Structure formats: structure tokens, C-alpha cells
Amino acid sequence: MAIKADPKPAGPPTGLCDINGKHIHVGDLVKLNTVFNPEVHGDYSIYRIEMRGMVPVMIYQRSQKGQALPKGYNGTLLSSYYDLKMLLFATHLSDVRPKDRNIQLYEGE
């Protein structure tokens, strides 16, 4: 159901899953609901998962209404959308879901 960012094999797994339980890999595109400035961005923005050192981060690609910011303009830790206690104490990272349930693999328009 979810598509990868490109037809090449998936990058290394991040160990985390989206709200539907699909594993998130480096190189995947994820959709994140807009919290600020929906009049500029629309309902969501698309981010590419990249590694910075050993940490997976979400790098801005575009919003629903187009590229409102330069590509790669901002990034945030993927783990900041997950409950820290769950990350520390879960027996399997694949059991951990985003705390506000709004990160999902991007399936295209």
C-alpha cells in the first residue's frame, strides 16, 4: 500500500513504524499533518527520512500546497514524535507508534 521514495530497495530501517504499523526506512517519504500555518502549507507536509550521524531525521520536501520553504530547509528528529518512555521501555521498537498519531508513510497523490 505505501510506496517508497524511489524504486530502489528500501534504505536501512529506522526501527520505528508509522501510525499504520508500516516500518519506516531511511529514504522513505512521510506525511505529517500541519500544525502551524495551514493557510500556507495546506493540511500536511512531506518529509524525507535521512540519517544525521546515527539519528534518523525528517527533512522537509514540500507541503500539500507546494514548496512553501526551500527543500531541506528544516529537519526534526523522527523520534521527537514518539513517546520517550515507550522508546526506552518497549520490548520491540516496531510496537511503538507516534504519540500524536499523525506520521504515516506517504503514498502519493
Residue pairs with C-beta under 8 A, 6 or more apart in sequence:
1 22
1 107
2 18
2 20
2 22
2 104
2 105
2 106
2 107
3 105
3 106
3 107
3 108
4 10
4 25
4 27
4 28
5 27
5 28
5 29
5 48
6 27
8 27
10 25
10 26
10 27
10 28
11 25
11 26
11 27
11 28
11 49
12 25
12 26
12 51
13 23
13 24
13 25
13 26
14 23
14 24
14 25
14 26
14 49
14 56
14 78
15 93
15 94
16 23
16 24
16 56
16 78
16 79
16 82
16 93
16 94
16 96
17 23
17 24
17 93
17 94
17 96
17 97
18 24
18 30
18 97
18 98
18 103
18 104
18 105
19 97
19 98
19 101
19 102
19 103
19 104
20 104
20 105
21 94
21 97
22 104
22 105
23 94
24 30
24 49
24 56
24 78
24 103
24 105
25 49
26 49
26 50
26 51
26 56
27 48
27 49
27 50
28 48
28 49
28 105
28 106
29 46
29 47
29 48
29 49
29 61
29 105
29 106
30 46
30 47
30 49
30 58
30 103
30 104
30 105
30 106
31 44
31 45
31 46
31 47
31 103
31 104
31 105
31 106
32 44
32 45
32 46
32 47
32 58
32 81
32 102
32 103
33 43
33 44
33 102
34 41
34 42
34 43
34 44
34 45
34 63
34 64
40 63
40 65
40 68
41 63
41 64
41 65
41 68
42 63
42 64
42 65
43 64
44 63
44 64
45 60
45 61
45 62
45 63
45 64
46 60
46 61
46 62
46 63
46 106
47 58
47 59
47 60
47 61
47 75
48 58
48 59
48 61
49 56
49 57
49 58
49 59
49 78
50 56
50 57
50 59
50 75
51 57
52 75
55 77
55 78
55 79
56 77
56 78
56 79
57 75
57 76
57 77
57 78
58 75
58 76
58 77
58 78
59 72
59 74
59 75
60 69
60 71
60 72
60 73
60 74
60 75
61 67
61 71
62 68
62 71
63 69
78 103
79 87
81 98
81 99
81 100
81 102
81 103
82 96
82 97
82 98
82 99
83 96
83 99
86 96
86 99
87 93
87 96
90 96
